[in-house]
């Protein structure tokens, strides 16, 4: 069995934590691991084979997060990547993944932004689904609902038979669904033989199958499968439910009581976190929030002290460059904030202060018209490209580790509490030859400080 992990989506209802360049699946929302890492760790107990479908911009982020948990994975752990140049919803992703594996392979499809608390029941549900798949059924995982939720789709089912699908309902309809005991939450997880799924796609979604197979067969397949952007855009953007599942007759559903949540809103995060004596849920990185005579609130705080006085039922989300305050029952509407930011041309909907690169990360601390401060972390045995800039000078101040710095034809070691200056127009390279992370502050000074002011001469990661 291969676990196909779907890593698409921007999580717009979780702004400002989740953004285009740092979607929610790669953030630590409720545990010490990201949702992506939790998914791999959870499913590594069921299989050692993984196929990850993600946006090409997130490839090195995903690789880095797998590397962080490698000591917790089985020794025979295997992973492959399909990189989408542009997202086209779940039908395209699942079809291309099914084309890549062997025809008789059992495919277990999971999004990577779920929380699952009851692992024992989860593993039992997967085994049941795998057995149905062996009998040539496409198997869905229906979650036994515990409350009326308007953010999920529903499946009407009798025993293991699927009767109908229902999109996200209004609150009154959701209550009727839950009270009837005939409906399950649609988890977005599936189990099937690759050949069975592809046969159904050819029957019900030929308009998706044909461009998908052409895009896959034309993909670059050196170390990863990279799907051409123009060919990817030719594939209709449709969910697998609409394209196939709602038209199939060979469906089964496994009723799953697994403590499931898709963590799609701050309200769902609030439900997943532990509460204090006033029913407040708090997650912070540096300074514990202060809550005075306040109850039923969610507070997520990074870097700044947050204080709440005489308020209730709020979600307060504080990040280095944005602050969100919303009624906790209206957190589904946060996506409208993102839409407005996009209309205004703001980069806050896309960019995140912490930027991942194949060699490590950098974090923009402050930026003005003619200067920029960054912290840079370079992982052991990694190095940046040999490069130069036309419009800026750079100062590097090492905080920990030892930097190997190349400037022109000269190479030198720069240790903690030492600095080095890189003149504008000079070829240079930063490298960490040590065994611990290299951390430094970079000060850029110049008239143009955007990331596209770069000429790469040599690059370990084959970037342009």
Secondary structure, DSSP 8 states (H G I E B T S, - for coil): -EEEEE-----GGGTTTSBTTB-GGGS-SSSSS-HHHHHHHHHTTT-SEEEEEEEGGGHHHHHHHHHHTGGGS-TT-EEEEEEESS--HHHHHHHHHHHHS-TT-EEEEEESS-EE--HHHHHHHHHHHHHHHHTT-EEEEEEE-SS--SSS-EEEEETTEEEEEE----HHHHHHHHHHT-EEEEEEEEEEEHHHHHHHHHHH-HHHHHHHHHHHHTSEESSSEE--HHHHHTS----HHHHTGGG-SSEEEEEE-S-EE---SHHHHHHHS---TTS-EEEESSS--EEES-BS-EEEESSS--EEES-BSEEEEEETTEEEEEEGGGGGGHHHHHHHHHHHT-GGGT--SEEEETTEEEEEEEE-SSEEEEEEEE-TTEE--EEE-SSEEEEEEEEES-EEEEETTEEEEE-TT-EEEE-TT--EEEEE-SSS-EEEEEEEEES---TT--EEEE-TT---
